[in-house]
Amino acid sequence: MKGFVAVKEMLLAILFGMALMGYLVLYGKTERLSIVLLSVLILQFMRSWRKIHWLYCSRIFMGMVVGIFLGYYGLFTMIEEGSFEDQLPGFRNRENTGVLLIFEGEPEKYNLPMLVNSLKKERKGIEKVYIPIKLYQYKRAYEKQGISRYNEKASQIRDKLRDLLAPHYDVFISYISCMPYHYEVMEQMILKENYGKVIIVPVSLSKTVEQIGGAEGNLVKHLFTSKAILRYSEPLWNSEKIAKSVVKRIGDLNENADINHAGIILMGKESAHGNQQIMEPNHIKQELLFMEKIKKMLVNQGFDQRKIIGLEIYEDKKAIKNAVHGLQQYGVGKIYMVAIGVFWDKIENQSRMDRIIKEIKREENVKICYIEGWGVEDLLIEELENRIRLLNVQE
């Protein structure tokens, strides 16, 4: 009888561990089912509080660990649904120049298999232990923000470039973190030689094609041995037009306000996103140079240099609050917080910034406007078009 009770307790603990994982990563009805299951099991454990002793606690603990491990196993063995063909209709004219735009990308709605696949690539070794926590943060962000408009904005850039570059260029879109994946489109366009000439354009401030492709093992080696003529666009950190597009977005929002009462906080990609991953020194330098370029343009537009603050890499909520407090010392009436490292902010980052801004507004009497990135401005489209055309005429 004691053996049966011990097995029952162990099975309940395993179920608790699996339900806990379900609560962290599942969405909708399955999440609610996990909450109900957790509640029932907690009540069951509370009813057994008189039995608490070392052996009982160790049995429950081991069961929970096994349950969590099984949850991890189920999570990491998920198969991402969908296919390359469904996401990216067939290619057209091999005689044209193929143009591949590469964006970071993210699912429009909370898509567990896709997010797991992306996080497994991003995180190495022991960092993968924290994937369920990251998924929980994504889930809450989607619940709060609704849907992500990142891919929609990226598609707008592709469509505008298609119109400008037609009829001699075929422009396609791809992503690092969701379908259609960049390596799938690369293989279709280049390795299978559907196009004789291909121009690859990472829409990124500092990432190069080699750094993006390097995450896919030997893909870069295959690209360099391809018979297709390849051209690679450089990162966008040195672009005057994109810096001007950031300044234009701030100016348009401040059009009907006194420029002397405006404060600006420029946030690099990592500072805006709260990402503590280590960046390469070149990336940091490029981002800071881009930030300085924007500062100079803002000053030339009439903004007060003292009221423009640039946050360095890895800044946290406290640093953002300090920056807001510092600007208030100059009597600013409205503060523009600008993510300068991306063309459009991801949903988790938008959710995080919304929380920070609401917290600041409760503490400080100040208006704050968050600008999600460069935006889909004509200046960005012009920059990409010019780079593509120049690369196409290079020998």
C-alpha positions as CSV (number, residue, x, y, z in Angstrom):
1,M,0.0,0.0,0.0
2,K,2.8,2.4,0.9
3,G,4.5,1.6,-2.4
4,F,1.3,2.4,-4.3
5,V,0.9,5.8,-2.5
6,A,4.6,6.6,-3.2
7,V,4.0,5.9,-7.0
8,K,0.9,8.0,-6.9
9,E,2.7,10.9,-5.3
10,M,5.5,10.6,-7.8
11,L,3.1,10.6,-10.8
12,L,1.2,13.6,-9.5
13,A,4.5,15.5,-9.1
14,I,5.5,14.6,-12.6
15,L,2.1,15.8,-13.8
16,F,2.7,19.1,-11.8
17,G,6.1,19.7,-13.5
18,M,4.5,19.1,-17.0
19,A,1.6,21.4,-16.1
20,L,4.0,24.1,-15.0
21,M,5.8,23.9,-18.3
22,G,2.4,24.0,-20.1
23,Y,1.5,27.2,-18.1
24,L,4.7,28.9,-19.2
25,V,4.6,28.2,-22.9
26,L,1.1,27.2,-24.0
27,Y,-1.5,29.6,-25.2
28,G,-5.3,29.9,-25.1
29,K,-7.4,26.9,-24.0
30,T,-4.4,24.7,-23.3
31,E,-2.9,27.4,-21.0
32,R,-6.2,27.6,-19.1
33,L,-6.2,23.8,-18.8
34,S,-2.7,23.9,-17.4
35,I,-3.8,26.5,-14.8
36,V,-6.8,24.3,-13.7
37,L,-4.5,21.3,-13.4
38,L,-1.9,23.2,-11.4
39,S,-4.7,24.4,-9.1
40,V,-6.0,20.9,-8.5
41,L,-2.5,19.5,-7.8
42,I,-1.6,22.3,-5.4
43,L,-4.8,21.6,-3.5
44,Q,-3.9,17.9,-3.5
45,F,-0.4,18.7,-2.1
46,M,-1.9,21.0,0.5
47,R,-4.2,18.2,1.7
48,S,-1.1,16.1,2.2
49,W,0.8,18.6,4.3
50,R,0.6,16.4,7.4
51,K,2.7,13.8,5.5
52,I,5.5,16.2,4.9
53,H,8.9,14.6,5.7
54,W,12.2,14.3,4.0
55,L,11.3,11.3,1.9
56,Y,8.0,12.8,0.8
57,C,9.6,16.1,-0.1
58,S,12.5,14.4,-2.1
59,R,9.9,12.3,-3.9
60,I,7.8,15.3,-4.9
61,F,10.9,17.3,-5.9
62,M,12.2,14.5,-8.1
63,G,8.8,14.0,-9.7
64,M,8.6,17.7,-10.6
65,V,12.1,17.7,-12.0
66,V,11.2,14.7,-14.2
67,G,7.9,16.4,-15.3
68,I,9.8,19.6,-16.2
69,F,12.4,17.5,-18.1
70,L,9.6,15.8,-20.1
71,G,8.1,19.2,-20.8
72,Y,11.5,20.4,-22.1
73,Y,11.8,17.3,-24.3
74,G,8.3,17.8,-25.7
75,L,9.1,21.5,-26.3
76,F,12.4,20.9,-28.1
77,T,11.0,18.1,-30.3
78,M,8.2,20.2,-31.7
79,I,7.9,20.2,-35.5
80,E,7.3,23.5,-37.2
81,E,4.4,23.4,-39.5
82,G,4.3,24.9,-43.0
83,S,6.5,24.7,-46.0
84,F,8.7,26.9,-48.0
85,E,6.4,26.6,-51.1
86,D,3.4,27.8,-49.1
87,Q,5.2,30.9,-47.7
88,L,7.0,32.0,-50.9
89,P,5.3,31.4,-54.3
90,G,7.4,30.3,-57.3
91,F,10.1,32.4,-58.9
92,R,9.6,34.0,-62.2
93,N,12.3,35.0,-64.7
94,R,15.8,33.6,-64.4
95,E,17.1,36.3,-66.8
96,N,16.2,38.9,-64.2
97,T,18.4,39.9,-61.3
98,G,17.1,38.2,-58.1
99,V,17.0,40.4,-55.0
100,L,16.8,38.8,-51.5
101,L,15.9,41.0,-48.6
102,I,16.7,39.5,-45.2
103,F,14.9,40.7,-42.1
104,E,15.0,39.5,-38.5
105,G,11.3,38.6,-38.6
106,E,8.8,37.3,-36.0
107,P,5.5,35.4,-36.2
108,E,2.4,37.6,-36.6
109,K,0.7,35.7,-33.8
110,Y,2.1,33.6,-30.9
111,N,3.5,30.5,-32.7
112,L,5.1,28.1,-30.3
113,P,7.0,25.8,-32.7
114,M,8.4,28.8,-34.7
115,L,9.5,30.6,-31.6
116,V,11.1,27.5,-30.1
117,N,13.0,27.0,-33.4
118,S,14.2,30.6,-33.4
119,L,15.3,30.5,-29.7
120,K,17.1,27.2,-30.1
121,K,19.3,28.8,-32.8
122,E,19.9,32.0,-30.8
123,R,20.9,30.3,-27.5
124,K,23.8,28.0,-26.9
125,G,24.5,25.5,-24.2
126,I,23.1,26.3,-20.8
127,E,21.3,29.3,-22.2
128,K,18.6,27.0,-23.6
129,V,17.4,26.3,-20.1
130,Y,15.9,29.7,-20.1
131,I,13.8,29.2,-23.3
132,P,10.5,28.5,-21.4
133,I,10.9,31.8,-19.5
134,K,11.6,33.7,-22.8
135,L,8.5,32.0,-24.4
136,Y,6.4,33.1,-21.4
137,Q,7.6,36.7,-22.0
138,Y,6.7,36.4,-25.7
139,K,3.3,35.0,-24.8
140,R,2.5,37.8,-22.5
141,A,3.7,40.4,-25.1
142,Y,1.4,38.9,-27.7
143,E,-1.5,38.9,-25.3
144,K,-0.9,42.6,-24.5
145,Q,0.0,43.9,-28.0
146,G,-2.4,41.6,-30.0
147,I,-0.4,40.9,-33.2
148,S,3.1,41.7,-34.5
149,R,3.2,44.1,-37.4
150,Y,6.9,43.5,-38.1
151,N,6.5,41.1,-41.1
152,E,3.7,43.3,-42.4
153,K,6.0,46.3,-42.4
154,A,8.8,44.2,-44.0
155,S,6.4,43.2,-46.8
156,Q,5.6,46.8,-47.4
157,I,9.3,47.5,-48.0
158,R,9.4,44.5,-50.5
159,D,6.3,45.7,-52.3
160,K,7.7,49.2,-52.7
161,L,11.0,47.9,-54.0
162,R,9.3,45.6,-56.4
163,D,7.4,48.5,-58.0
164,L,10.6,50.6,-58.2
165,L,12.8,47.9,-59.6
166,A,10.4,46.3,-62.0
167,P,10.6,44.8,-64.6
168,H,14.2,43.7,-64.5
169,Y,14.5,42.7,-60.9
170,D,12.6,40.0,-58.9
171,V,12.4,41.0,-55.2
172,F,11.9,38.4,-52.5
173,I,11.6,38.5,-48.8
174,S,13.1,36.2,-46.1
175,Y,13.5,36.1,-42.4
176,I,16.1,34.9,-39.8
177,S,13.5,34.0,-37.2
178,C,10.4,32.8,-39.1
179,M,9.1,31.5,-42.4
180,P,10.2,31.9,-45.1
181,Y,13.7,31.4,-43.7
182,H,16.6,33.1,-45.4
183,Y,18.5,29.8,-46.0
184,E,15.5,28.2,-47.7
185,V,15.2,31.1,-50.1
186,M,18.9,31.2,-50.6
187,E,19.0,27.6,-51.5
188,Q,16.1,28.0,-53.9
189,M,17.4,31.1,-55.6
190,I,21.1,30.3,-55.6
191,L,22.1,26.7,-54.9
192,K,19.4,25.5,-57.4
193,E,20.5,28.2,-59.8
194,N,17.1,29.7,-60.5
195,Y,18.9,33.1,-61.1
196,G,22.2,33.9,-62.8
197,K,22.7,37.0,-60.6
198,V,21.5,37.5,-57.1
199,I,21.8,40.5,-54.8
200,I,21.5,39.7,-51.1
201,V,20.4,42.7,-48.8
202,P,20.3,42.3,-45.0
203,V,18.0,45.0,-43.7
204,S,20.2,45.4,-40.6
205,L,22.3,48.1,-39.0
206,S,25.3,46.0,-38.4
207,K,24.8,42.3,-39.5
208,T,26.6,41.1,-42.6
209,V,25.6,38.3,-44.9
210,E,28.5,36.2,-43.6
211,Q,27.3,36.6,-40.0
212,I,23.7,35.7,-40.9
213,G,24.6,32.7,-43.1
214,G,27.2,31.5,-40.7
215,A,24.4,30.4,-38.4
216,E,23.4,27.8,-40.9
217,G,26.6,25.7,-40.9
218,N,28.1,25.4,-44.3
219,L,25.6,27.6,-46.2
220,V,28.1,30.4,-46.7
221,K,30.7,28.0,-48.2
222,H,28.0,26.7,-50.6
223,L,27.1,30.3,-51.6
224,F,30.7,31.1,-52.4
225,T,31.0,28.0,-54.6
226,S,27.8,28.7,-56.4
227,K,27.9,29.4,-60.2
228,A,25.6,32.3,-59.7
229,I,27.0,35.9,-59.7
230,L,26.6,37.1,-56.1
231,R,26.5,40.6,-54.7
232,Y,26.2,41.4,-51.0
233,S,24.9,44.7,-49.6
234,E,26.8,46.1,-46.6
235,P,25.1,46.9,-43.3
236,L,23.2,50.1,-43.1
237,W,24.9,51.9,-40.2
238,N,26.7,54.4,-42.5
239,S,23.5,55.4,-44.4
240,E,22.8,59.1,-44.4
241,K,19.3,58.5,-45.7
242,I,18.3,56.2,-42.9
243,A,19.6,58.6,-40.3
244,K,17.6,61.3,-42.0
245,S,14.5,59.1,-41.9
246,V,14.8,58.8,-38.1
247,V,15.1,62.6,-37.8
248,K,12.1,63.0,-40.1
249,R,10.0,60.7,-38.0
250,I,10.8,62.8,-34.9
251,G,10.3,66.1,-36.8
252,D,6.9,65.0,-38.1
253,L,5.6,64.0,-34.7
254,N,6.9,67.3,-33.2
255,E,5.6,69.4,-36.1
256,N,3.0,71.3,-34.1
257,A,5.0,71.6,-30.9
258,D,7.7,73.9,-29.7
259,I,11.1,72.4,-30.6
260,N,12.7,73.9,-27.5
261,H,10.4,71.9,-25.3
262,A,11.3,68.5,-26.9
263,G,13.7,66.0,-25.4
264,I,15.0,63.0,-27.3
265,I,16.4,59.6,-26.0
266,L,18.2,57.6,-28.7
267,M,18.4,53.9,-27.8
268,G,20.6,51.5,-29.6
269,K,19.3,48.1,-30.5
270,E,20.5,46.3,-27.4
271,S,19.6,49.1,-25.0
272,A,16.1,49.4,-26.3
273,H,15.6,45.7,-26.3
274,G,17.1,44.9,-22.9
275,N,19.2,42.1,-24.5
276,Q,22.2,41.1,-22.5
277,Q,23.9,39.1,-25.2
278,I,27.4,40.1,-26.0
279,M,27.8,42.2,-29.2
280,E,30.8,42.2,-31.4
281,P,33.0,45.3,-30.9
282,N,32.4,46.4,-34.5
283,H,28.7,46.3,-34.1
284,I,28.9,48.5,-31.0
285,K,31.1,51.0,-32.8
286,Q,28.9,51.1,-35.8
287,E,25.8,51.6,-33.7
288,L,27.4,54.5,-31.8
289,L,28.6,56.1,-35.0
290,F,25.0,55.9,-36.4
291,M,23.7,57.4,-33.2
292,E,26.2,60.3,-33.4
293,K,25.1,60.9,-37.0
294,I,21.5,61.3,-35.9
295,K,22.4,63.6,-33.1
296,K,24.2,66.0,-35.4
297,M,21.3,66.0,-37.8
298,L,18.9,66.7,-35.0
299,V,21.0,69.6,-33.8
300,N,21.1,71.0,-37.4
301,Q,17.3,70.8,-37.4
302,G,17.2,73.1,-34.3
303,F,16.9,70.6,-31.4
304,D,18.9,71.5,-28.3
305,Q,22.0,69.3,-28.0
306,R,21.7,69.2,-24.2
307,K,18.2,67.6,-24.6
308,I,19.4,64.7,-26.8
309,I,20.6,61.7,-24.8
310,G,22.1,58.5,-26.3
311,L,21.9,55.4,-24.2
312,E,24.8,53.1,-24.5
313,I,24.7,49.3,-25.0
314,Y,23.0,47.2,-22.3
315,E,21.3,50.1,-20.6
316,D,18.5,49.0,-18.3
317,K,15.2,50.5,-17.0
318,K,17.0,52.5,-14.4
319,A,19.1,54.2,-17.0
320,I,16.1,55.0,-19.1
321,K,14.4,56.6,-16.0
322,N,17.6,58.5,-15.2
323,A,17.6,59.9,-18.8
324,V,14.0,61.0,-18.5
325,H,14.7,62.7,-15.2
326,G,17.8,64.4,-16.6
327,L,15.8,65.8,-19.5
328,Q,13.1,67.2,-17.2
329,Q,15.8,69.3,-15.5
330,Y,15.8,71.3,-18.8
331,G,12.1,71.8,-18.7
332,V,11.1,69.5,-21.6
333,G,7.4,69.0,-22.1
334,K,7.6,65.9,-24.3
335,I,10.2,63.2,-24.7
336,Y,10.7,61.1,-27.8
337,M,12.2,57.7,-27.1
338,V,13.6,56.3,-30.4
339,A,14.8,52.7,-31.2
340,I,17.5,53.5,-33.7
341,G,18.9,50.0,-34.3
342,V,15.9,48.5,-36.2
343,F,13.5,49.5,-38.9
344,W,10.6,48.2,-36.8
345,D,10.6,47.0,-33.2
346,K,9.6,43.5,-32.3
347,I,6.5,42.8,-30.2
348,E,8.3,41.8,-27.0
349,N,10.4,45.0,-27.1
350,Q,7.3,47.1,-27.7
351,S,5.6,45.5,-24.8
352,R,8.6,46.1,-22.5
353,M,8.9,49.7,-23.5
354,D,5.1,50.2,-22.9
355,R,5.6,48.9,-19.4
356,I,8.6,51.2,-18.7
357,I,6.8,54.3,-20.2
358,K,3.6,53.6,-18.1
359,E,5.8,53.3,-15.0
360,I,7.6,56.5,-15.8
361,K,4.4,58.4,-16.4
362,R,3.1,57.3,-12.9
363,E,6.2,58.8,-11.4
364,E,6.9,61.8,-13.6
365,N,4.6,64.5,-15.1
366,V,5.8,64.2,-18.7
367,K,4.5,63.2,-22.1
368,I,6.5,60.3,-23.8
369,C,6.2,59.1,-27.3
370,Y,8.0,55.8,-28.4
371,I,9.2,55.6,-32.0
372,E,9.6,51.9,-32.9
373,G,12.5,52.4,-35.4
374,W,13.3,53.9,-38.8
375,G,9.9,53.1,-40.1
376,V,8.9,52.3,-43.7
377,E,10.0,55.8,-44.9
378,D,10.7,56.7,-48.5
379,L,14.3,57.5,-47.5
380,L,14.8,53.9,-46.4
381,I,13.3,52.6,-49.7
382,E,15.6,55.0,-51.7
383,E,18.7,53.8,-49.8
384,L,17.9,50.1,-50.5
385,E,17.0,50.8,-54.2
386,N,20.3,52.8,-54.7
387,R,22.4,50.0,-53.1
388,I,20.7,47.3,-55.2
389,R,21.2,49.2,-58.5
390,L,24.8,50.0,-57.7
391,L,25.6,46.4,-56.8
392,N,24.0,45.2,-60.0
393,V,26.3,47.3,-62.3
394,Q,29.5,46.3,-60.5
395,E,31.8,44.1,-62.4
